[in-house]
Amino acid sequence: MTTSTPVSTPFSRESTAMEVVRGIDLTGRRAVVTGGASGIGVETARALAAAGAEVTLAVRNLDAGQQAAADITDTTGNDRILVAPLDLAVQSSVTAFVHTWDGPLHILVDNAGIMASPELRTPEGWEMQFATNHLGHFALATGLHRALAAAGGARVVSVSSAAHLRSPVVFDDIHFTRRPYDPWEAYGQSKTANVLFAVELTRRWADDGITSNALMPGAIRTNLQRYISEEELNRMRAQSGGAAYWKSTEQGAATSVLVATSPLLDGIGGRYFEDCQEAGPNQPGTRTGYAPYARDPEAAERLWTVSEETLRA
């Protein structure tokens, strides 16, 4: 973490991605948005495109990606919207994406993910939420390290969640081989990993001009909740102290776009943002702010090492 001064911005939870990027010129810059065909991913990509960036939508469904790209071009006038296949749970897919990338990369938005799924595993036996939400993005970013370094001042955006408050990374049993599987603990662990990744990436790569920050986008109704019933959503809202503030997808993308583009974050990394502001530590009884374990530098370094060893195995 490069400075201890909290970042304050003129934006709020009501701000939209387009409002955040207004006045920012990304002409000549290149961005990748994983999961860029739907939800907050497509609105993140749209805002980056509106600011002039070349944007690659890294998606599992190429047809949906092409439709999203055409829509972004229609609404922004930017025809430099590309689509590339990427399945974060399949390491050969990540490797193929990395090998086909050529030239510098200025912005990498690690947006794609799955939430509270039933117990699923990759062919390697890895728990699916950790494999998709963390390991896939870890492999992508490390594979693109040279491209990010070549950009000069590159940013990696790590989309986390307030659900990280549900669980630290349980290093003794990350993949639920001995403990009973719980979909929300698994999701929470993967979202903690997203924050730790931003912390350690910044420590390791700041000298290459690369920084990373993590964020909570807010509560947005998207296909991310495809495994969650309305009844369960209502139960969770009651447990968290009342009705959630539901954001539109344009509002949900705002914090991602802020972290990706704001000059207020030049040279700053390893932080956690929500509602377009840097968040402080979580206070007991609330669902805002970051858990201390999510920004623990020792845990961040350990996770990086474990992730490298897992991908090499």
Backbone bond lengths (Angstrom), bond angles and torsions (degrees), N, CA, C in turn:
res aa  C-N    CA-C-N  psi(-1)  N-CA   C-N-CA  omega(-1)  CA-C   N-CA-C  phi
1 M - - - 1.461 - - 1.517 108.92 -
2 T 1.319 115.20 126.46 1.444 119.23 -165.99 1.519 114.18 -87.59
3 T 1.303 118.68 -16.83 1.448 120.83 177.91 1.515 108.67 -155.83
4 S 1.328 116.72 153.51 1.455 119.56 -177.98 1.524 112.43 -98.07
5 T 1.329 117.87 -2.72 1.450 120.90 -178.80 1.530 110.19 -76.38
6 P 1.326 118.77 121.66 1.474 119.75 -179.53 1.523 111.16 -61.91
7 V 1.321 115.30 143.48 1.458 121.42 178.68 1.527 109.11 -86.22
8 S 1.313 115.91 126.47 1.463 121.82 176.09 1.519 108.10 -118.07
9 T 1.327 117.03 137.43 1.456 121.04 -178.34 1.525 109.92 -126.75
10 P 1.335 117.87 166.59 1.474 120.46 178.32 1.522 113.22 -82.75
11 F 1.339 117.50 9.21 1.455 120.58 -174.68 1.524 111.50 -105.61
12 S 1.337 115.94 169.28 1.458 121.23 -174.70 1.521 109.63 -144.34
13 R 1.342 115.65 -174.15 1.465 118.98 179.61 1.521 112.24 -67.09
14 E 1.331 117.97 -20.29 1.461 120.85 178.72 1.522 112.52 -84.44
15 S 1.325 117.81 -12.99 1.463 120.84 -176.86 1.533 110.60 -66.22
16 T 1.319 115.67 149.27 1.457 121.34 176.89 1.530 110.07 -103.65
17 A 1.321 114.97 164.29 1.464 119.72 179.23 1.528 111.00 -60.46
18 M 1.317 117.16 -39.21 1.471 119.94 -179.98 1.522 111.25 -66.10
19 E 1.322 117.61 -35.66 1.464 120.00 177.24 1.518 110.66 -67.02
20 V 1.306 116.79 -38.83 1.466 120.73 -178.34 1.525 111.34 -65.47
21 V 1.338 116.36 -37.47 1.464 120.02 -173.78 1.525 112.89 -90.03
22 R 1.319 116.20 -5.13 1.468 119.50 -178.57 1.537 110.63 -58.91
23 G 1.320 115.71 130.47 1.457 120.71 179.24 1.513 114.20 86.95
24 I 1.319 118.03 -3.79 1.474 121.83 179.00 1.527 108.40 -98.36
25 D 1.316 116.82 132.07 1.467 122.16 -178.12 1.527 109.31 -107.99
26 L 1.319 116.03 113.31 1.471 121.37 178.95 1.525 111.81 -106.21
27 T 1.314 117.43 19.64 1.457 120.70 178.18 1.532 110.09 -57.06
28 G 1.321 116.59 131.76 1.454 121.41 -179.65 1.508 114.11 86.70
29 R 1.326 117.37 -3.28 1.466 120.67 179.06 1.518 110.44 -101.37
30 R 1.330 114.08 153.16 1.463 120.64 -176.58 1.523 108.75 -121.88
31 A 1.330 114.75 137.29 1.461 120.78 -177.53 1.518 110.03 -131.79
32 V 1.335 115.35 149.72 1.452 123.14 170.83 1.519 107.37 -121.79
33 V 1.336 116.27 132.10 1.457 121.79 176.35 1.524 107.50 -122.31
34 T 1.325 117.66 113.69 1.458 119.32 175.86 1.530 109.05 -76.88
35 G 1.313 115.66 145.35 1.458 118.51 -175.81 1.504 111.93 63.81
36 G 1.321 117.07 35.64 1.460 120.98 -172.60 1.510 115.43 -85.43
37 A 1.344 117.59 10.00 1.462 119.98 -177.25 1.513 113.72 -96.30
38 S 1.324 118.27 -7.52 1.465 119.83 -176.79 1.517 110.47 -155.53
39 G 1.342 115.28 172.48 1.459 121.46 173.20 1.516 113.50 56.07
40 I 1.321 115.22 -144.41 1.465 118.80 -179.48 1.526 111.73 -70.72
41 G 1.328 117.41 -18.53 1.458 119.66 177.78 1.509 112.28 -62.90
42 V 1.334 117.14 -46.23 1.455 119.36 -179.21 1.523 111.01 -68.36
43 E 1.337 118.22 -33.35 1.468 119.90 178.34 1.530 111.45 -73.67
44 T 1.331 116.82 -32.11 1.471 120.06 172.56 1.517 109.66 -63.12
45 A 1.332 116.04 -47.89 1.463 120.45 179.64 1.531 111.18 -61.94
46 R 1.326 116.44 -39.56 1.474 120.27 -179.06 1.534 110.89 -61.99
47 A 1.331 116.38 -43.89 1.465 119.75 -179.46 1.529 111.25 -65.87
48 L 1.328 117.26 -41.56 1.464 120.10 177.55 1.525 110.52 -62.99
49 A 1.332 116.35 -40.59 1.463 120.54 178.19 1.519 111.16 -65.13
50 A 1.334 116.79 -40.52 1.465 120.68 179.90 1.525 111.37 -61.44
51 A 1.337 115.89 -28.90 1.469 120.39 178.70 1.528 112.15 -85.28
52 G 1.347 116.84 -0.05 1.459 119.95 173.43 1.510 116.75 104.47
53 A 1.337 118.12 1.71 1.459 120.24 -177.84 1.525 111.65 -75.06
54 E 1.323 115.79 152.05 1.463 121.19 163.41 1.522 106.48 -79.94
55 V 1.310 117.73 125.95 1.461 121.34 -173.59 1.529 109.91 -122.38
56 T 1.325 115.59 127.93 1.457 121.52 173.69 1.522 108.71 -103.92
57 L 1.328 116.34 122.26 1.455 122.05 174.45 1.527 107.43 -87.26
58 A 1.329 116.61 112.46 1.465 122.03 179.68 1.526 107.35 -95.82
59 V 1.335 116.53 108.55 1.463 120.40 -166.50 1.529 111.15 -137.94
60 R 1.335 115.01 157.10 1.464 120.46 173.31 1.521 111.14 -79.59
61 N 1.324 116.74 -40.32 1.453 122.06 -176.53 1.532 109.26 -99.27
62 L 1.339 116.21 104.75 1.459 119.42 -175.22 1.528 112.30 -68.00
63 D 1.331 117.25 -34.91 1.463 119.18 178.45 1.528 110.93 -62.52
64 A 1.339 116.07 -45.39 1.468 119.73 177.37 1.525 110.39 -63.80
65 G 1.324 116.81 -37.61 1.457 120.74 177.92 1.519 112.20 -63.16
66 Q 1.335 116.88 -42.25 1.466 120.11 179.14 1.520 111.11 -65.79
67 Q 1.326 116.78 -38.71 1.467 120.12 177.49 1.526 110.85 -64.29
68 A 1.340 115.97 -42.49 1.465 119.95 178.54 1.515 110.99 -64.26
69 A 1.326 116.67 -41.57 1.469 120.63 179.85 1.522 111.04 -61.95
70 A 1.344 116.27 -43.26 1.470 119.81 179.09 1.523 110.65 -63.35
71 D 1.317 116.96 -40.32 1.461 121.21 179.33 1.526 110.85 -65.25
72 I 1.332 116.62 -41.91 1.466 119.82 178.85 1.523 110.87 -63.45
73 T 1.330 116.34 -42.50 1.465 119.52 177.26 1.524 110.99 -62.32
74 D 1.314 116.55 -42.01 1.471 120.07 -179.66 1.533 111.80 -62.45
75 T 1.335 116.61 -37.83 1.468 119.56 -174.29 1.522 113.53 -88.61
76 T 1.336 117.81 -19.21 1.464 120.20 -177.23 1.520 113.56 -115.24
77 G 1.331 117.48 -17.97 1.454 120.78 -174.84 1.519 113.51 78.48
78 N 1.331 117.18 2.32 1.468 121.77 -179.73 1.524 108.26 -92.91
79 D 1.347 116.25 116.44 1.460 119.42 -179.48 1.529 112.80 -96.69
80 R 1.327 116.33 9.50 1.474 119.94 178.51 1.534 109.61 -94.90
81 I 1.328 115.17 53.83 1.464 122.41 178.65 1.521 107.57 -113.06
82 L 1.301 116.28 114.92 1.455 122.64 -174.94 1.522 110.01 -108.85
83 V 1.306 115.95 159.33 1.460 121.83 178.98 1.524 108.27 -129.58
84 A 1.317 116.73 133.08 1.462 121.40 179.67 1.521 109.50 -139.00
85 P 1.340 117.42 144.12 1.463 120.04 -179.60 1.530 111.66 -73.99
86 L 1.332 115.32 137.71 1.460 120.99 175.97 1.525 109.43 -157.30
87 D 1.327 115.63 120.41 1.458 122.08 171.36 1.525 106.59 -116.40
88 L 1.328 116.32 107.51 1.464 121.27 -173.17 1.524 112.98 -65.38
89 A 1.321 117.73 -20.07 1.461 121.07 -179.49 1.522 112.42 -86.60
90 V 1.336 116.65 -3.72 1.466 121.59 -178.89 1.518 107.93 -118.22
91 Q 1.305 116.97 109.83 1.458 120.24 -173.45 1.524 112.60 -63.05
92 S 1.325 117.93 -32.67 1.464 119.06 177.74 1.529 111.08 -65.38
93 S 1.325 117.66 -30.92 1.453 121.56 177.17 1.523 111.02 -69.61
94 V 1.323 116.54 -42.18 1.461 120.51 176.78 1.524 110.16 -62.60
95 T 1.327 116.41 -44.75 1.460 120.88 179.61 1.524 111.42 -60.59
96 A 1.339 116.20 -42.13 1.460 119.93 179.82 1.526 111.09 -63.56
97 F 1.327 116.76 -41.41 1.470 119.92 178.68 1.530 109.96 -61.28
98 V 1.311 116.03 -46.68 1.469 120.42 -179.17 1.521 111.08 -60.72
99 H 1.319 116.49 -43.56 1.472 120.55 -175.94 1.531 112.44 -69.43
100 T 1.330 117.02 -25.63 1.465 118.75 -179.98 1.527 112.66 -89.21
101 W 1.334 116.82 -10.56 1.462 118.82 179.68 1.517 109.85 -74.33
102 D 1.315 116.58 136.34 1.462 121.50 -179.69 1.520 109.56 -133.67
103 G 1.323 116.22 131.83 1.454 120.64 176.96 1.507 112.88 92.94
104 P 1.331 116.77 -177.84 1.469 120.75 -176.21 1.519 112.94 -71.67
105 L 1.328 114.86 157.69 1.460 122.76 175.66 1.521 107.83 -131.91
106 H 1.318 116.67 119.73 1.461 121.22 -174.32 1.525 113.22 -91.87
107 I 1.335 116.94 -33.54 1.463 121.20 -176.47 1.525 109.06 -137.90
108 L 1.322 116.36 124.80 1.462 122.20 173.09 1.520 107.29 -119.07
109 V 1.325 116.45 116.24 1.458 121.62 179.79 1.524 108.60 -104.95
110 D 1.319 115.90 107.12 1.467 122.31 178.85 1.522 108.03 -84.08
111 N 1.312 115.47 84.61 1.459 122.30 -170.05 1.525 113.93 -105.01
112 A 1.325 117.71 -34.29 1.462 120.96 -173.67 1.524 111.32 -63.84
113 G 1.330 115.86 153.06 1.459 118.61 177.57 1.515 111.68 -179.18
114 I 1.335 115.16 170.88 1.451 121.92 172.32 1.523 107.97 -126.39
115 M 1.324 115.44 154.11 1.470 120.94 -173.08 1.526 110.39 -130.16
116 A 1.334 114.87 128.15 1.468 122.55 168.66 1.528 112.15 49.29
117 S 1.305 116.22 46.14 1.466 120.58 -179.81 1.526 110.38 -77.50
118 P 1.336 117.21 160.28 1.467 118.77 167.84 1.521 109.14 -61.91
119 E 1.308 117.11 168.74 1.466 119.68 -176.40 1.521 110.00 -64.84
120 L 1.317 114.79 114.30 1.455 122.78 178.66 1.518 108.40 -130.78
121 R 1.314 116.81 152.44 1.464 121.04 -178.98 1.526 110.69 -136.99
122 T 1.314 114.75 150.16 1.458 120.32 173.53 1.524 108.88 -77.73
123 P 1.341 117.72 170.00 1.464 119.13 176.35 1.528 113.54 -57.22
124 E 1.343 116.34 -25.75 1.471 119.91 178.32 1.523 112.44 -77.75
125 G 1.344 116.72 -9.69 1.458 121.03 -176.36 1.507 114.19 91.66
126 W 1.324 117.34 7.62 1.462 120.96 179.97 1.527 109.65 -77.17
127 E 1.340 115.81 142.60 1.459 120.50 175.09 1.527 108.61 -61.78
128 M 1.329 116.52 132.05 1.457 121.69 -166.86 1.526 114.12 -63.68
129 Q 1.318 118.62 -39.97 1.464 119.17 -177.94 1.525 111.01 -67.21
130 F 1.324 117.11 -42.95 1.464 119.84 177.64 1.528 109.96 -65.83
131 A 1.340 115.93 -40.61 1.463 120.34 -178.56 1.520 111.59 -64.14
132 T 1.328 116.97 -41.29 1.461 120.95 -177.65 1.518 111.95 -79.79
133 N 1.319 115.69 -52.91 1.468 120.22 -172.03 1.515 112.95 -71.97
134 H 1.344 116.84 -32.60 1.460 118.95 -179.49 1.530 113.94 -112.81
135 L 1.332 117.47 -61.44 1.470 119.32 -171.27 1.524 112.56 -60.46
136 G 1.332 117.32 -40.60 1.453 119.65 178.99 1.517 112.21 -62.47
137 H 1.332 116.09 -44.57 1.465 119.43 178.20 1.530 111.72 -69.42
138 F 1.331 116.54 -35.06 1.464 119.73 176.21 1.526 110.03 -60.89
139 A 1.345 116.96 -47.97 1.460 120.87 179.42 1.529 111.19 -62.54
140 L 1.324 116.60 -38.42 1.462 120.56 179.39 1.521 111.33 -64.37
141 A 1.323 116.94 -49.83 1.465 120.65 -177.66 1.525 111.81 -65.16
142 T 1.319 117.18 -45.31 1.466 118.95 -179.52 1.527 110.64 -66.82
143 G 1.344 116.58 -34.52 1.460 119.32 176.67 1.515 112.77 -67.53
144 L 1.313 116.82 -28.16 1.465 121.96 -179.62 1.529 112.63 -97.98
145 H 1.316 117.03 11.75 1.467 120.41 -176.06 1.526 112.00 -54.08
146 R 1.315 117.19 -44.72 1.469 119.69 -178.07 1.528 110.82 -62.80
147 A 1.318 116.88 -40.71 1.466 120.48 179.10 1.523 111.06 -66.01
148 L 1.325 116.59 -39.94 1.465 120.58 177.91 1.524 110.92 -65.63
149 A 1.320 116.66 -42.19 1.468 120.47 179.91 1.526 110.95 -65.16
150 A 1.333 116.07 -34.56 1.466 119.97 -178.59 1.527 111.94 -69.64
151 A 1.334 117.23 -19.76 1.465 120.53 -176.51 1.519 112.38 -73.85
152 G 1.327 117.63 -33.13 1.455 120.94 -175.36 1.515 110.51 74.76
153 G 1.319 116.99 101.73 1.459 121.06 -179.03 1.514 113.76 81.59
154 A 1.327 117.90 29.98 1.467 121.13 -179.10 1.520 111.14 -69.10
155 R 1.331 114.18 155.09 1.465 120.68 178.36 1.533 109.80 -128.05
156 V 1.329 114.52 138.77 1.454 121.68 173.08 1.521 107.32 -113.61
157 V 1.318 116.48 122.17 1.458 122.81 -177.76 1.520 108.42 -100.17
158 S 1.322 116.91 122.20 1.464 121.81 -176.86 1.533 108.95 -110.66
159 V 1.343 116.04 105.16 1.455 120.72 -176.70 1.529 109.20 -80.47
160 S 1.320 116.20 108.63 1.459 122.97 -179.28 1.528 108.59 -104.26
161 S 1.320 117.12 -146.92 1.463 121.24 -177.41 1.522 109.25 -169.13
162 A 1.322 115.80 155.86 1.465 119.54 171.10 1.518 110.95 -62.07
163 A 1.317 117.60 -17.42 1.463 121.38 176.85 1.522 112.06 -63.23
164 H 1.338 117.74 -14.26 1.468 118.21 176.46 1.528 110.80 -62.37
165 L 1.340 116.78 -20.76 1.466 120.19 177.21 1.528 112.14 -66.91
166 R 1.320 117.31 -12.90 1.462 121.30 -179.11 1.524 113.50 -78.26
167 S 1.340 117.21 -24.25 1.467 117.62 -174.92 1.514 111.63 -164.87
168 P 1.331 117.02 137.00 1.454 119.85 166.10 1.529 108.73 -74.24
169 V 1.311 116.91 177.93 1.465 119.91 168.65 1.528 107.15 -75.77
170 V 1.321 116.22 120.29 1.466 121.77 -178.46 1.530 107.10 -90.59
171 F 1.310 115.74 88.54 1.455 120.42 -171.65 1.523 113.05 -61.71
172 D 1.306 117.48 -28.16 1.462 119.96 -178.98 1.521 113.10 -72.87
173 D 1.337 117.18 -17.34 1.466 119.58 -179.31 1.526 109.26 -159.29
174 I 1.321 116.43 61.78 1.459 121.13 -177.43 1.524 111.62 -57.77
175 H 1.323 117.19 -39.99 1.462 120.85 -169.52 1.529 113.80 -99.35
176 F 1.322 116.76 17.75 1.470 121.73 174.61 1.539 111.40 55.54
177 T 1.315 114.81 47.67 1.465 118.41 176.45 1.523 111.80 -87.29
178 R 1.333 117.21 -21.44 1.465 120.66 -179.92 1.533 112.54 -119.55
179 R 1.323 118.34 -34.73 1.469 120.38 179.72 1.528 109.72 -89.06
180 P 1.335 117.03 154.87 1.462 119.64 178.49 1.525 110.40 -62.69
181 Y 1.308 115.80 139.52 1.457 120.03 179.46 1.520 110.74 -71.80
182 D 1.314 115.96 132.15 1.459 122.60 174.18 1.528 107.23 -129.80
183 P 1.330 117.88 120.35 1.469 119.51 -173.91 1.514 114.10 -60.58
184 W 1.347 116.76 -35.32 1.461 118.66 -178.33 1.527 112.06 -78.80
185 E 1.317 117.65 -34.72 1.465 119.07 174.19 1.527 110.33 -64.93
186 A 1.326 115.79 -40.24 1.463 119.46 178.68 1.527 110.88 -63.79
187 Y 1.327 115.86 -43.00 1.464 119.00 178.04 1.527 110.55 -64.59
188 G 1.333 116.69 -46.73 1.456 120.25 179.72 1.521 112.12 -58.73
189 Q 1.329 117.17 -42.15 1.462 120.69 178.42 1.530 110.84 -60.98
190 S 1.331 116.80 -42.81 1.462 119.64 -179.51 1.525 111.59 -66.30
191 K 1.324 117.37 -33.47 1.460 120.73 179.61 1.537 111.45 -75.36
192 T 1.342 116.82 -31.80 1.464 119.32 170.49 1.518 110.00 -63.22
193 A 1.321 115.99 -41.15 1.465 119.90 178.51 1.525 110.99 -59.36
194 N 1.337 117.76 -35.40 1.460 120.13 177.70 1.521 112.34 -61.36
195 V 1.327 117.08 -38.75 1.467 120.16 179.69 1.531 110.01 -72.31
196 L 1.324 116.63 -46.06 1.467 120.51 179.30 1.529 110.90 -59.29
197 F 1.316 116.45 -37.20 1.464 120.91 178.04 1.524 110.92 -59.84
198 A 1.333 117.23 -44.14 1.463 120.51 179.31 1.525 111.27 -63.29
199 V 1.318 116.24 -38.65 1.469 121.11 179.41 1.524 110.35 -62.87
200 E 1.328 116.86 -50.49 1.463 119.72 -174.12 1.524 111.66 -76.05
201 L 1.330 118.05 -34.68 1.466 119.57 176.49 1.520 110.76 -58.80
202 T 1.324 115.88 -44.97 1.466 119.16 179.97 1.520 111.02 -63.05
203 R 1.321 117.08 -41.18 1.476 119.62 178.97 1.522 111.26 -62.18
204 R 1.319 116.31 -41.77 1.461 120.18 -175.29 1.528 113.12 -79.94
205 W 1.323 117.05 -35.55 1.461 120.16 -168.00 1.519 114.80 -111.72
206 A 1.324 118.55 1.37 1.472 119.53 -178.54 1.520 111.56 -58.59
207 D 1.331 117.31 -34.88 1.457 119.86 179.10 1.522 112.25 -67.24
208 D 1.342 116.80 -18.23 1.463 121.35 174.35 1.522 111.67 -90.36
209 G 1.323 116.59 5.46 1.459 121.09 -179.27 1.510 113.67 80.41
210 I 1.340 117.45 16.26 1.462 121.61 -177.14 1.525 109.38 -109.74
211 T 1.309 116.51 129.58 1.467 121.14 176.01 1.525 109.21 -128.49
212 S 1.327 115.28 161.46 1.457 120.57 178.31 1.513 109.68 -143.56
213 N 1.322 115.82 139.64 1.451 122.41 172.20 1.521 109.14 -129.02
214 A 1.325 115.28 152.08 1.459 121.83 178.38 1.521 109.14 -106.17
215 L 1.330 115.47 162.00 1.456 118.62 -177.22 1.518 111.48 -154.37
216 M 1.317 113.74 157.11 1.459 124.35 169.52 1.528 106.79 -106.68
217 P 1.339 118.68 115.80 1.460 118.81 -176.30 1.519 114.03 -74.91
218 G 1.336 117.59 -23.18 1.457 121.44 -175.97 1.516 110.34 110.61
219 A 1.324 116.00 178.96 1.462 121.52 179.62 1.522 108.90 -87.50
220 I 1.327 115.97 115.41 1.457 122.04 -178.08 1.522 107.76 -133.79
221 R 1.303 117.37 134.76 1.466 120.11 177.73 1.527 109.69 -81.54
222 T 1.323 116.09 106.77 1.461 122.39 178.66 1.520 108.56 -139.19
223 N 1.333 116.84 -178.04 1.457 118.94 178.13 1.518 112.73 -72.97
224 L 1.339 117.74 -1.23 1.460 120.14 172.80 1.525 110.30 -59.46
225 Q 1.335 116.53 -29.51 1.470 120.64 -178.22 1.532 112.97 -89.75
226 R 1.323 118.16 22.69 1.463 119.61 -173.74 1.529 113.22 -64.69
227 Y 1.328 117.78 -21.48 1.464 120.44 178.83 1.534 112.56 -92.58
228 I 1.335 117.67 1.06 1.457 120.98 -171.00 1.523 109.39 -115.97
229 S 1.312 116.67 127.76 1.462 121.13 178.95 1.526 110.12 -77.75
230 E 1.330 115.89 159.71 1.468 120.94 176.35 1.523 110.03 -61.37
231 E 1.334 116.65 -36.58 1.457 120.90 178.38 1.530 111.06 -61.39
232 E 1.330 116.01 -42.59 1.464 118.71 179.83 1.515 111.14 -69.13
233 L 1.322 117.08 -38.56 1.468 119.94 176.85 1.523 110.79 -59.65
234 N 1.329 116.80 -43.79 1.467 120.39 179.42 1.526 111.28 -64.54
235 R 1.316 115.84 -39.59 1.471 119.59 178.60 1.525 110.67 -63.02
236 M 1.313 116.51 -42.86 1.464 120.11 179.56 1.518 111.47 -65.28
237 R 1.324 116.53 -39.03 1.465 119.56 178.72 1.524 110.23 -63.15
238 A 1.323 116.93 -39.71 1.462 120.29 178.53 1.525 111.03 -65.12
239 Q 1.319 116.63 -40.17 1.464 120.86 179.82 1.525 112.04 -66.24
240 S 1.332 115.89 -29.59 1.462 119.24 -178.28 1.522 112.93 -86.29
241 G 1.333 116.66 3.19 1.454 119.27 173.18 1.508 115.59 106.37
242 G 1.330 116.93 12.45 1.462 118.03 176.79 1.503 111.84 137.73
243 A 1.318 114.89 -169.43 1.451 120.76 -176.67 1.524 111.00 -68.10
244 A 1.317 114.38 137.06 1.456 119.50 176.96 1.525 109.59 -77.48
245 Y 1.321 115.32 155.01 1.459 120.42 171.97 1.522 106.86 -86.14
246 W 1.317 117.31 108.94 1.456 120.86 -179.03 1.518 109.83 -83.90
247 K 1.303 115.85 124.55 1.452 121.06 177.22 1.527 110.18 -93.51
248 S 1.317 115.40 155.82 1.459 120.10 167.40 1.528 108.29 -73.84
249 T 1.321 117.32 165.64 1.468 119.04 177.82 1.526 110.59 -63.51
250 E 1.329 117.09 -33.50 1.469 119.76 178.23 1.528 111.09 -65.49
251 Q 1.332 116.85 -38.20 1.466 120.38 175.72 1.528 110.86 -72.37
252 G 1.335 116.57 -37.85 1.457 120.17 -179.82 1.511 113.07 -63.97
253 A 1.341 117.08 -29.50 1.463 121.05 179.64 1.525 112.77 -81.64
254 A 1.320 117.40 -11.15 1.464 120.60 -171.24 1.523 112.95 -62.13
255 T 1.332 117.50 -42.87 1.467 118.96 -177.09 1.524 110.81 -70.21
256 S 1.332 117.55 -35.61 1.465 120.19 174.47 1.525 110.53 -59.89
257 V 1.327 116.19 -45.13 1.458 120.53 -178.41 1.524 110.71 -67.84
258 L 1.326 116.55 -38.08 1.465 119.89 176.01 1.523 110.80 -58.44
259 V 1.328 116.28 -50.17 1.465 121.10 -178.47 1.527 111.00 -63.64
260 A 1.333 116.35 -32.20 1.459 120.18 -178.01 1.513 113.72 -77.55
261 T 1.343 117.92 -28.45 1.467 119.50 -166.60 1.514 116.88 -128.16
262 S 1.311 119.25 -23.26 1.471 119.49 -169.21 1.524 112.08 -64.89
263 P 1.331 117.26 131.01 1.466 119.80 174.93 1.528 112.09 -64.95
264 L 1.321 118.00 -16.23 1.461 120.80 177.22 1.528 111.79 -66.05
265 L 1.326 116.92 -16.62 1.459 121.20 -177.80 1.522 112.99 -107.00
266 D 1.320 117.35 12.07 1.461 119.74 178.64 1.529 110.18 -56.20
267 G 1.311 116.90 124.06 1.466 121.88 177.15 1.510 114.72 75.45
268 I 1.320 118.01 5.13 1.465 121.74 -176.85 1.525 109.77 -106.64
269 G 1.320 116.62 133.09 1.457 120.49 178.91 1.508 111.42 -150.69
270 G 1.318 115.05 175.01 1.458 121.55 178.55 1.511 114.38 73.71
271 R 1.335 117.71 19.62 1.466 122.26 -177.59 1.530 110.45 -107.23
272 Y 1.319 115.16 171.76 1.467 122.91 179.14 1.516 108.23 -127.94
273 F 1.334 116.18 128.20 1.464 122.02 -175.29 1.524 110.62 -120.80
274 E 1.339 115.89 149.42 1.452 122.13 170.53 1.518 108.20 -150.83
275 D 1.322 116.17 145.80 1.473 121.63 -178.83 1.521 111.89 52.05
276 C 1.332 116.20 38.64 1.472 123.81 175.51 1.532 114.13 65.97
277 Q 1.322 116.36 20.50 1.462 121.04 176.10 1.529 109.22 -133.74
278 E 1.330 116.32 153.35 1.451 118.18 172.33 1.523 108.75 -68.64
279 A 1.324 116.54 133.07 1.457 121.74 -178.17 1.523 110.68 -94.24
280 G 1.315 115.18 151.81 1.458 121.26 174.75 1.508 110.64 -94.82
281 P 1.331 116.61 -172.18 1.465 120.14 178.52 1.527 111.44 -63.60
282 N 1.318 115.35 148.00 1.458 120.89 176.28 1.523 110.54 -63.71
283 Q 1.326 115.39 138.00 1.455 121.52 174.71 1.523 108.87 -100.73
284 P 1.326 117.82 135.20 1.469 120.32 -177.89 1.523 112.04 -51.20
285 G 1.331 115.36 136.51 1.450 120.69 179.63 1.512 114.37 88.60
286 T 1.333 117.71 -1.76 1.464 121.23 178.91 1.522 109.77 -116.07
287 R 1.331 115.66 167.77 1.469 121.05 177.27 1.522 110.19 -118.19
288 T 1.312 117.03 28.34 1.455 121.23 178.19 1.519 109.34 -119.83
289 G 1.328 115.59 164.75 1.458 120.08 179.89 1.519 111.83 79.27
290 Y 1.330 114.74 177.51 1.460 120.27 -175.91 1.525 110.85 -105.89
291 A 1.317 115.61 146.98 1.460 121.34 172.92 1.522 109.17 -74.84
292 P 1.327 118.38 138.21 1.466 119.66 179.85 1.525 113.22 -53.32
293 Y 1.335 117.25 -35.83 1.463 118.78 -178.68 1.529 112.48 -66.68
294 A 1.328 117.27 -19.87 1.461 120.43 -178.58 1.524 112.69 -78.41
295 R 1.337 116.89 -16.63 1.465 119.35 176.74 1.525 111.51 -120.43
296 D 1.313 116.25 21.21 1.459 121.97 178.20 1.528 109.10 -73.32
297 P 1.331 118.20 115.94 1.468 119.29 -175.07 1.523 113.46 -62.92
298 E 1.323 118.14 -31.29 1.459 119.45 178.32 1.526 110.87 -69.41
299 A 1.316 116.88 -41.74 1.462 120.25 176.68 1.527 110.67 -65.21
300 A 1.329 117.01 -37.31 1.459 120.94 179.48 1.527 110.77 -63.83
301 E 1.317 116.19 -43.92 1.466 119.56 178.97 1.528 110.78 -66.31
302 R 1.332 116.69 -40.27 1.462 120.46 179.05 1.525 110.99 -63.66
303 L 1.339 116.89 -42.39 1.453 120.07 -179.98 1.524 110.79 -62.13
304 W 1.306 117.31 -41.57 1.469 120.74 179.25 1.531 109.84 -59.25
305 T 1.321 116.24 -46.19 1.466 120.27 -179.28 1.527 110.94 -64.42
306 V 1.327 116.44 -45.22 1.464 121.03 178.70 1.530 110.57 -61.09
307 S 1.305 116.46 -40.85 1.467 120.21 -179.55 1.524 110.90 -64.71
308 E 1.315 117.43 -43.78 1.453 120.21 176.98 1.528 111.20 -60.70
309 E 1.331 116.44 -44.62 1.460 120.18 -179.10 1.523 111.25 -65.93
310 T 1.332 117.04 -37.99 1.459 120.66 179.09 1.523 111.04 -63.61
311 L 1.303 117.09 -44.06 1.471 120.93 -177.97 1.516 112.12 -70.86
312 R 1.325 117.69 -26.42 1.465 120.77 177.90 1.517 113.08 -80.94
313 A 1.324 116.84 -21.57 1.469 120.75 -173.31 1.534 111.95 -65.65
